[in-house]
Amino acid sequence: MKHEKRKERKGKRDVLRYGKKRQQQLLQFHHQIFVTISYPLDYYHPTPTRHLAVSRDDTNTPLPQVEVEEDTIEKRREEEKFAVLNTGIYECRSCGYKYDESAGDPSYPIPPGFQFDKLPQDWRCPTCGAAQSFFESKMVEIAGFAQNQQYGLGGNALTSGQKTALIFGTLFFFFMLFLSGYFIQ
């Protein structure tokens, strides 16, 4: 009799703590479903049959929750950013004119090596007359994380196209090298 009262009090306490819906969800977690697949010996029915065996625990203890720290997740997301390099080329979105920092602009007396950010406010696109805000930077994304750029023999600083050319160029070179072995007398 004491044991039954204790169970009633514990059940009421769980309802107060978790709510009715949460208590039902916790009970559903305690159901263990075992699926066994048996293959019939009859050749006319090739699909397997499934049997479910369901058992239920009497306890209402909640399953332990695994806490994931959001700080470590955010830190890892920041580390997983690809390295982006500025090429020094800015393209006009309206006409396609490309301003190259290494060449400058001979029509407006801008010397070579002059940065785009330091151009005078009255400088405009020589082709269509668009403002500086219409220009977008042409950047190259390096195929590797920014934090790993200092490691390796320089392969981390290559773009994806350069890595592809290096890999297939090396394969082609060795293919031709081994193929040339047949022509040796």
C-alpha atoms as one frame of an Amber mdcrd trajectory, in Angstrom:
protein
   0.000   0.000   0.000   2.863   2.393   0.807   4.472   1.500  -2.469   1.316
   2.395  -4.447   0.989   5.788  -2.717   4.610   6.514  -3.459   4.027   5.725
  -7.155   0.980   8.022  -7.219   2.938  10.877  -5.657   5.812  10.331  -8.061
   3.415  10.302 -11.021   1.792  13.570  -9.878   5.186  15.131  -9.340   6.254
  14.175 -12.888   3.041  15.635 -14.303   3.696  18.877 -12.456   7.338  18.949
 -13.517   6.989  17.958 -17.169   3.332  18.489 -18.071   0.962  15.850 -19.428
   2.231  15.983 -22.998   5.893  15.822 -21.935   5.150  12.842 -19.679   3.637
  10.974 -22.617   6.687  11.769 -24.722   8.976  10.453 -21.998   6.969   7.256
 -21.788   7.263   6.799 -25.540  11.040   6.937 -25.243  10.911   3.995 -22.867
   9.318   1.798 -25.495  11.941  -0.327 -27.109  11.125  -1.594 -30.566  12.923
  -4.619 -31.889  12.505  -5.308 -35.573  13.460  -8.741 -36.737  13.399  -9.656
 -40.379  12.739 -13.227 -41.319  12.983 -14.502 -44.858  10.295 -17.021 -45.791
  11.304 -20.242 -47.426   8.559 -19.858 -49.998  10.066 -18.774 -53.320   6.843
 -17.137 -54.485   7.033 -14.385 -51.828  10.489 -12.822 -52.086   9.723  -9.884
 -49.764  10.724 -10.355 -46.127   8.155 -10.212 -43.350   8.683  -8.007 -40.289
   7.799  -8.742 -36.689   7.638  -6.094 -33.967   8.346  -6.903 -30.330   7.459
  -4.014 -28.025   8.447  -3.844 -24.345   7.752  -1.092 -21.838   9.624  -0.004
 -18.736   7.654   0.935 -15.640   9.968   3.763 -14.642   9.290   7.372 -15.522
  12.886   8.566 -15.365  13.778  10.989 -18.148  16.599  10.149 -20.506  19.794
  12.164 -19.943  20.063  15.175 -22.232  23.362  15.778 -23.990  24.218  19.468
 -23.817  26.092  20.919 -26.745  27.928  24.120 -26.035  26.987  26.749 -28.575
  30.247  28.600 -28.044  32.304  25.718 -29.401  29.942  25.318 -32.355  30.213
  28.997 -33.268  33.990  28.869 -32.856  34.236  25.903 -35.210  31.990  27.593
 -37.777  34.265  30.628 -37.771  37.306  28.399 -38.278  35.713  26.624 -41.256
  35.740  29.639 -43.554  37.586  29.443 -46.836  40.411  31.874 -47.453  39.514
  34.672 -49.866  42.180  36.731 -51.634  41.622  40.067 -53.317  42.953  40.101
 -56.888  43.074  43.888 -57.154  40.609  43.854 -60.046  37.256  45.619 -59.724
  34.538  45.150 -62.352  31.754  47.601 -63.200  28.376  45.897 -62.864  26.734
  48.035 -65.539  29.209  47.865 -68.436  31.849  45.268 -67.465  34.855  47.642
 -67.395  37.655  46.244 -65.216  39.800  48.539 -63.091  43.121  46.863 -62.358
  45.083  48.283 -59.420  48.373  47.186 -60.961  47.655  49.146 -64.195  45.812
  52.185 -62.819  43.683  54.412 -65.085  45.551  56.370 -67.789  42.489  58.472
 -68.779  42.245  59.884 -65.250  45.800  60.461 -64.015  45.883  57.473 -61.641
  49.313  55.804 -61.381  49.747  52.019 -61.389  49.483  50.404 -57.943  46.865
  52.881 -56.688  44.277  51.122 -54.484  40.620  51.244 -55.477  39.521  52.323
 -51.985  41.752  55.407 -52.159  40.439  56.667 -55.517  39.069  60.246 -55.505
  35.323  60.628 -54.898  34.760  62.158 -58.342  36.339  59.189 -60.195  33.799
  57.371 -62.353  33.828  54.453 -64.764  35.566  55.655 -67.961  33.184  53.645
 -70.167  29.702  54.290 -68.755  30.254  56.932 -66.045  29.000  54.736 -63.163
  29.969  55.616 -59.587  32.445  53.611 -57.515  29.583  51.874 -55.704  28.728
  50.020 -58.959  32.093  48.258 -58.943  32.481  44.878 -57.294  35.722  43.271
 -56.268  36.897  40.151 -58.067  38.084  37.856 -55.308  39.574  34.385 -55.534
  38.464  31.734 -53.066  41.303  29.477 -52.011  40.282  25.831 -51.700  41.262
  25.432 -48.056  40.405  26.831 -44.665  41.953  30.162 -43.709  43.510  28.760
 -40.533  45.400  26.071 -42.498  47.110  28.373 -45.015  50.499  28.307 -43.261
  50.792  24.492 -43.354  52.035  22.286 -46.180  54.275  22.895 -49.156  52.135
  25.636 -50.671  49.293  23.409 -51.837  46.913  25.039 -49.367  47.308  28.392
 -51.119  46.141  27.083 -54.521  42.665  27.672 -55.894  40.484  24.703 -56.786
  41.231  25.144 -60.512  44.972  25.243 -59.868  44.769  22.104 -57.721  42.793
  20.316 -60.432  45.329  21.315 -63.104  48.208  20.207 -60.867  46.667  16.795
 -60.120  45.623  15.937 -63.673  48.798  17.457 -65.142  50.890  15.221 -62.892
  48.808  12.178 -63.855  49.220  12.995 -67.559  52.974  13.529 -67.144  53.508
  10.149 -65.480  51.211   8.451 -68.003  53.351   9.823 -70.838  56.543   8.902
 -68.948  55.471   5.271 -68.529  54.133   5.132 -72.092  57.503   6.334 -73.395
  59.073   3.223 -71.869  57.605   1.182 -74.740  59.599   3.200 -77.285  62.989
   2.452 -75.704  64.979   0.067 -77.902
